[in-house]
Amino acid sequence: MKRRRLNNDDLDLWRRVTDRTERLDLKSLFTPPIDAPAPAPPAIRRAKLAVQSKPMPPTKARTNDLSPSLQDQMRGTSVQMDQKAFGKLKRGKLRPEGRLDLHGMTLEQAHPKLTGFILNAHTRGKRLVLVITGKGKQRDDGGPIPVRYGVLRHQVPQWLSMPPLKSVVLQITPAHISHGGTGAYYIYLRRHR
């Protein structure tokens, strides 16, 4: 690669940058504060470690988010359908018999569409349908209350677990990457009786 020489504009810009910078005092960065205790000699540290009879349990990192993530909630639910079919479903081997795309809809528009679609698919005897919610847009405007990203993605599982859809839905799981990944859900319906 051939090196190019800096032109006058580049040199002028570099001079302005260097004029505004301050020299860093490395001694003040690497000296310990006066209040800090001196480190113990290695022999004392080894003795302290040997005295401890039982190991300390690992501390769990705490977060300020009190509700578990959507993926953790889905993982925590038990499998209601056949294990073999569930394995095929998770690997993307089962083909959905119906599909609903909720991209760009508001909550008020999406809820009746979802309810009608699921109930209609159940009456027609379909077992596996795909609902595409999208991953959502980052809309946090920096306010004091954090805004969840992907409103439909979080709301659809809640709607499916409430009446009248609760009686027809057997299993909800995130879709395989070939069917939309985390922006879509497989909904496995109960048999129509």
N, C-alpha and C positions, 0 to 999 in steps of 0.2 A: 504494500500500500504506500503510495507516494504521499509524503507530508506536504502540506500546503502552508505557506507563510500567512501570518495574521495580517489583515489589512488594517488601515488606520482606524476604521470604525470599531473593529474588534479590540484593538489596543486601547482605544479611548474607553470602551465599556469596561475592560479589565482594570484600568486605572481607577475608574469610579468605584468599582467593587472593592479594590484594595484600600482605597481611602476611607471607606466606611467601616472597615473591620478593625477589631482590637486584638492585640497580641494576647494569647492565652498563657496564663501563669500556671505552669505544670506542677510547681511545688505545692501550691495550695490545693490542687486537685488530689494529690496522692498522699497528703499527710493526714493521719487519723485525727479525729476530733479529740479534744482534751478530755471529755467526759467518758470516752470509750475505755473499757477495761483492757488491760494487756492480755493477749492470748495466753492460755495455759501451756506449759511445756508439754511435749508429746507424751512423756511418761505419765503425767497426771491424767491426760485425756484418755489414755488406754486404761488406766485404773478405773476411771469413772464408767467407761463402757463395760468393763468386766463386772462391776458391781450391779449393774442393771440385770435383774433376773429374767424379766419377761420383756419381750419387744413391745414397743409402743404401737398401738393400732395406727394405721395410716389415716391422716386427716383428709377429710373430703373437702374439696374446694367448694366454697359456698358462692352461689350467684344470687343476684337480686331478683331474678325471674322466678316467681313462686309457682307458676304453672309449668308442667313439663312440656317439652316440645311435642309437636304433632306426631313425629316419628316415634317418640317414646310412648305416647299414648296408644298408638296403633300396635306397637310391639307388646305392650302390656295386656292387650285383650287376648282372650283365649280363642283358639281356632274352633269355629262352630261347624265347619264343613269337613268333608272327607280329607284326611291328611295327604293322600296321594294326589287328589285333585288340587289341594292347596299348594303342594310343591310344584305342580305343573303351572299353576296360576302365577306363582312368584317368579318362575323362570320365563314367563311370557309364552308358554306353549299352548295355552288355551286361547281360542279366538273369541272375542266378545261378539254377542249376537245383536247388540244395539249400541248406539253411541250418541251421547248428548254433549254438545260443545257450549260451554257457558262463558266463553271469552267475551269481555267487553260489557257484560251485563251487570246491572246493579243488584244489590241484595233483593230489592223488591221485584225485579224482573226474574231473577234466577230461581227464587223459591217456588213459585207456582209452576214454572217450566220443569223443574226437577221432580216435583210431586207428581205432576201429570205424566211425565216420562216413565218414572219408576212404576207407578200403578198400572199404566198401559202395558209396559213390558211384562209385568207379572200376570196380568189377565191373558196375555197372548202366550204364556207358557215359557217365556225366555228365562234362562238361568243366569247368564253372565252378561252384564252390560258395562260399558265404559263411560264415565262422566269426566269430561275434561274441564278443569277449573282454571288452568294456567297457573303459573308460579307466582303471579302478582307483581306489582310495581313497588319500588321503594318510594314511599310517600311520607316518610318521617320529616316533618318540617322543623325539627329541633325544639319542639315545645316541651313542657315539663312532663307530659304524659306520653310514653312511647307508643307509637302506632304499630300494630302488627302488620307484617307485610304478607300479602296474599289473603285478602279478606274472604273471598269465596273458598279458597283452599282450606281455611280453618272452619268456615261455617257449614260447608256441605256435610262433613261427618256428623256434626251436631244435628242437622236437619234429618239425616238418615236414622239417627238413634231416637227420634221422637215420633209419636203417633202422627199420622196414620202410616208412615213409612216403616216404622219399627216392626210392624207385624209381617211385612213382606221381605225385609232385608235379613239375610242370614250372615253375611260376612262383608266387611269393608276393608280393603287393603290398597296401599299405593300401587300404582301400575308399574309394570316393567318398563325399562327405558325405551323399548321398541314401541310402546303404546303411550308414551308421554312422561314416564318417570314420575317425579314428585309433583308434577302439574296435573296429574290425572288419578282417578280411583277406579279400581275394579269393584263392582258391586255384585255379589253373588246372591241371587234371590232364592227364596224358598219355593218349593214345588207348589204349583197351583192345584188346589183341591176343590 
